[in-house]
């Protein structure tokens, strides 16, 4: 595993590239319906502001996901087989582009590894930065979806959105604050598979928000599932569309939340991984 992947996260329900979406998430309540993240119990200061930003994020993503395409769900009369979440031990790739693994095997295992790594990148903090966003979209998506998706995300993550999220025009937090959006895939599941197209679900957890004194968007945790439709193109698995939904989420513990300084330090010091199935 390597230590230089991008990080991301989010949850919700919507579309990008035909049948998917991306957004970073903030917490509201510990229930399961869409739009309700989980977090460790902590003081209620700033709750109204947090809820307001969540509403803003949902609205921005809904705008970005407007499409004339009809969302499609791969039909299958056979329920997906249960598979263990433990890795096979086979290295997924040996190369990267824009910090994102590439060159996945044309196999079910390769598709699951691709979906796990793409989930990390697609909902990362980098997706809010215009230049990095272009690199991510062009590396991860099939060519015929790139222009359309770039235009939608540029509009969704425009100045108004960034101002409300406390970020500047380049997607960075103001001095003294650290914006964090990290996702960790917990497991993958194949919904259906062929050598041309496949749909993979990735169960994820992550941490999202802005760390620092005076932050109105405190870092919290979330659990969500990414659903990615992949197409074999350019000798690799590429994303054709993706969506997100909340959960499955475990019961929260009563662990005391760390300070903003501890969270910022951890985000800077702990690297990420290349994920293998």
C-alpha positions as CSV (number, residue, x, y, z in Angstrom):
1,X,0.0,0.0,0.0
2,X,1.1,3.5,-0.7
3,X,0.9,6.7,1.4
4,X,0.0,9.3,-1.2
5,X,-3.6,8.8,-2.2
6,X,-6.1,11.6,-2.3
7,X,-8.8,11.5,0.4
8,X,-12.5,12.2,0.2
9,X,-15.9,11.4,1.6
10,X,-19.5,12.2,1.7
11,X,-22.9,10.7,1.7
12,X,-26.3,11.4,0.4
13,X,-28.3,10.3,-2.7
14,X,-28.2,11.8,-6.1
15,X,-26.5,11.7,-9.5
16,X,-23.4,12.6,-11.5
17,X,-22.5,11.6,-15.0
18,X,-26.0,10.1,-15.5
19,X,-26.5,8.1,-12.3
20,X,-24.2,9.5,-9.6
21,X,-23.1,12.4,-7.4
22,X,-20.5,13.7,-5.2
23,X,-20.5,15.9,-2.1
24,X,-18.8,16.3,1.2
25,X,-21.0,15.8,4.2
26,X,-21.6,17.4,7.5
27,X,-23.5,15.8,10.4
28,X,-27.1,16.3,11.4
29,X,-28.6,13.3,13.4
30,X,-28.0,9.6,14.0
31,X,-30.9,8.3,12.0
32,X,-30.6,6.2,8.8
33,X,-32.6,8.1,6.1
34,X,-30.7,10.0,3.4
35,X,-29.1,13.2,4.5
36,X,-28.5,12.1,8.1
37,X,-24.8,11.5,9.1
38,X,-23.5,10.2,12.3
39,X,-21.0,11.8,14.7
40,X,-19.6,11.4,18.2
41,X,-21.7,13.2,20.8
42,X,-20.3,16.7,21.4
43,X,-21.5,20.2,22.4
44,X,-24.4,21.6,20.3
45,X,-22.6,24.9,19.7
46,X,-22.8,25.8,16.0
47,X,-25.4,23.2,15.2
48,X,-27.7,25.6,13.4
49,X,-24.7,26.7,11.2
50,X,-23.8,23.1,10.5
51,X,-27.3,22.2,9.4
52,X,-27.4,25.3,7.2
53,X,-24.2,24.2,5.4
54,X,-25.6,20.7,5.0
55,X,-28.6,22.1,3.2
56,X,-26.3,24.2,1.0
57,X,-24.2,21.1,0.1
58,X,-27.3,19.2,-0.8
59,X,-28.6,22.0,-3.0
60,X,-25.3,22.4,-4.8
61,X,-25.0,18.7,-5.6
62,X,-28.6,18.5,-6.7
63,X,-27.8,21.3,-9.2
64,X,-24.7,19.6,-10.4
65,X,-26.6,16.3,-10.9
66,X,-29.3,17.7,-13.2
67,X,-29.1,15.6,-16.3
68,X,-31.2,14.6,-19.2
69,X,-30.0,11.1,-18.8
70,X,-32.3,8.6,-17.2
71,X,-30.8,7.0,-14.1
72,X,-30.4,3.3,-14.7
73,X,-30.1,0.4,-12.2
74,X,-28.6,-2.7,-13.6
75,X,-31.2,-5.4,-13.7
76,X,-30.4,-8.7,-12.2
77,X,-32.7,-11.5,-11.1
78,X,-30.0,-13.1,-9.1
79,X,-29.0,-11.6,-5.8
80,X,-25.3,-10.7,-5.4
81,X,-23.3,-13.5,-3.8
82,X,-22.0,-12.8,-0.4
83,X,-18.2,-12.3,-0.4
84,X,-15.8,-11.8,2.4
85,X,-14.5,-8.2,2.9
86,X,-10.9,-9.3,3.5
87,X,-8.5,-8.5,0.8
88,X,-7.1,-11.1,-1.6
89,X,-3.6,-10.0,-1.0
90,X,-3.0,-9.4,-4.7
91,X,-1.5,-5.9,-5.4
92,X,-4.1,-4.0,-7.5
93,X,-1.8,-1.7,-9.5
94,X,1.8,-0.5,-9.9
95,X,1.2,2.9,-11.4
96,X,-0.6,6.2,-10.6
97,X,-1.8,9.4,-12.4
98,X,-2.6,12.6,-10.5
99,X,-2.1,10.6,-7.3
100,X,-4.8,8.1,-8.3
101,X,-4.1,4.4,-8.9
102,X,-4.5,3.3,-12.5
103,X,-4.0,0.2,-14.6
104,X,-6.5,-2.2,-12.9
105,X,-6.9,-5.8,-14.0
106,X,-9.7,-6.6,-16.4
107,X,-11.3,-8.9,-13.8
108,X,-13.9,-8.7,-11.0
109,X,-11.2,-8.2,-8.4
110,X,-9.7,-5.4,-10.5
111,X,-13.0,-3.7,-10.8
112,X,-13.5,-3.8,-7.1
113,X,-10.1,-2.4,-6.4
114,X,-10.7,0.4,-9.0
115,X,-14.0,1.3,-7.3
116,X,-12.5,1.5,-3.9
117,X,-9.7,3.8,-5.0
118,X,-12.0,5.9,-7.1
119,X,-14.4,6.4,-4.2
120,X,-11.5,7.9,-2.2
121,X,-10.7,10.4,-5.0
122,X,-14.3,11.3,-6.1
123,X,-15.4,12.7,-2.7
124,X,-12.1,14.2,-1.6
125,X,-11.2,17.7,-0.5
126,X,-9.3,17.9,-3.8
127,X,-12.6,17.7,-5.7
128,X,-13.4,21.3,-4.4
129,X,-10.1,22.7,-5.9
130,X,-10.7,23.7,-9.6
131,X,-7.3,22.5,-11.0
132,X,-7.2,19.2,-9.0
133,X,-10.9,18.6,-9.9
134,X,-10.0,18.6,-13.6
135,X,-7.2,16.1,-13.0
136,X,-9.5,13.8,-11.0
137,X,-12.3,13.9,-13.5
138,X,-10.1,13.3,-16.5
139,X,-8.3,10.4,-14.8
140,X,-11.3,8.6,-13.3
141,X,-14.2,9.1,-15.8
142,X,-14.7,7.7,-19.2
143,X,-13.8,10.3,-21.9
144,X,-17.3,10.9,-23.1
145,X,-18.4,12.0,-19.7
146,X,-15.5,14.4,-18.9
147,X,-16.7,17.7,-20.5
148,X,-20.2,17.4,-19.2
149,X,-19.1,16.5,-15.6
150,X,-16.5,19.3,-15.5
151,X,-19.1,21.9,-16.4
152,X,-21.6,20.7,-13.8
153,X,-19.0,20.5,-11.0
154,X,-17.6,23.9,-11.8
155,X,-21.1,25.4,-11.4
156,X,-21.9,23.4,-8.3
157,X,-18.7,24.2,-6.6
158,X,-18.6,27.9,-7.6
159,X,-17.9,31.0,-5.5
160,X,-21.2,30.9,-3.6
161,X,-20.7,27.3,-2.5
162,X,-17.1,27.8,-1.5
163,X,-18.0,31.0,0.5
164,X,-20.6,29.1,2.5
165,X,-18.2,26.2,3.1
166,X,-15.6,28.7,4.4
167,X,-13.2,28.1,1.5
168,X,-11.5,30.5,-0.9
169,X,-11.7,30.4,-4.7
170,X,-9.1,27.7,-4.8
171,X,-11.0,25.4,-2.4
172,X,-8.6,26.1,0.5
173,X,-9.6,27.0,4.1
174,X,-8.6,30.4,5.5
175,X,-5.4,30.7,7.5
176,X,-5.5,28.9,10.8
177,X,-8.2,26.4,9.6
178,X,-7.7,23.0,7.9
179,X,-10.4,21.6,5.6
180,X,-10.5,17.8,5.9
181,X,-12.4,15.3,3.7
182,X,-11.1,11.7,4.0
183,X,-12.8,8.5,3.1
184,X,-11.8,4.9,4.0
185,X,-13.4,2.0,2.1
186,X,-14.4,-0.7,4.5
187,X,-15.4,-3.3,1.9
188,X,-16.6,-3.8,-1.7
189,X,-19.4,-5.8,-3.3
190,X,-20.1,-6.6,-7.0
191,X,-23.7,-5.9,-8.0
192,X,-23.1,-7.3,-11.5
193,X,-20.1,-8.0,-13.7
194,X,-19.0,-8.4,-17.3
195,X,-15.7,-7.7,-19.0
196,X,-17.3,-4.5,-20.5
197,X,-19.2,-3.0,-17.7
198,X,-19.7,-3.6,-14.0
199,X,-21.5,-2.1,-11.0
200,X,-19.7,-2.1,-7.6
201,X,-20.8,-0.9,-4.2
202,X,-18.2,0.4,-1.8
203,X,-19.0,0.7,1.9
204,X,-17.1,3.6,3.4
205,X,-16.5,5.6,6.5
206,X,-14.7,8.9,6.8
207,X,-14.1,12.3,8.5
208,X,-15.3,15.6,7.0
209,X,-15.2,19.3,8.1
210,X,-13.0,22.2,9.0
211,X,-10.7,21.9,11.9
212,X,-9.5,25.0,13.8
213,X,-10.5,27.6,16.4
214,X,-13.7,29.4,15.3
215,X,-14.7,26.8,12.7
216,X,-18.4,26.7,12.0
217,X,-18.1,23.4,10.3
218,X,-16.4,21.0,12.8
219,X,-14.9,17.8,11.7
220,X,-17.3,14.8,12.1
221,X,-17.5,11.2,10.9
222,X,-19.9,9.5,8.5
223,X,-20.8,6.2,7.0
224,X,-22.0,5.8,3.5
225,X,-22.1,3.6,0.4
226,X,-20.8,4.5,-3.0
227,X,-22.4,2.8,-6.1
228,X,-20.1,3.0,-9.1
229,X,-20.8,1.9,-12.7
230,X,-17.5,1.2,-14.4
231,X,-16.7,0.7,-18.1
232,X,-13.6,-0.9,-19.5
233,X,-12.0,1.9,-21.6
234,X,-8.5,3.0,-22.4
235,X,-7.2,-0.4,-21.1
236,X,-8.5,0.4,-17.6
237,X,-11.7,0.5,-15.5
238,X,-13.2,4.0,-15.7
239,X,-16.3,5.5,-14.0
240,X,-19.3,5.9,-16.2
241,X,-21.6,7.1,-13.3
242,X,-21.8,7.0,-9.6
243,X,-24.2,7.6,-6.7
244,X,-24.1,7.7,-2.9
245,X,-26.4,6.6,-0.1
246,X,-26.2,6.7,3.7
247,X,-25.0,3.8,5.8
248,X,-24.8,1.1,6.9
249,X,-23.7,2.9,10.1
250,X,-22.8,1.3,13.4
251,X,-23.9,2.5,16.8
252,X,-21.8,5.5,18.0
253,X,-19.5,5.1,20.9
254,X,-19.2,7.7,23.7
255,X,-15.6,8.4,22.9
256,X,-14.6,12.0,23.7
257,X,-14.0,14.0,20.6
258,X,-10.5,15.2,19.9
259,X,-9.5,18.8,19.8
260,X,-9.3,20.7,16.5
261,X,-5.5,20.8,16.8
262,X,-5.3,17.0,17.2
263,X,-7.5,16.5,14.2
264,X,-5.5,18.9,12.0
265,X,-2.2,17.2,13.1
266,X,-3.6,13.8,12.3
267,X,-4.7,14.8,8.9
268,X,-1.3,16.2,8.1
269,X,0.8,13.3,9.5
270,X,-1.2,10.2,8.6
271,X,-0.9,9.1,4.9
272,X,-3.4,7.1,2.9
273,X,-3.4,3.8,1.0
274,X,-3.9,2.2,-2.3
275,X,-6.8,-0.2,-1.8
276,X,-6.8,-3.8,-3.0
277,X,-9.6,-6.2,-3.2
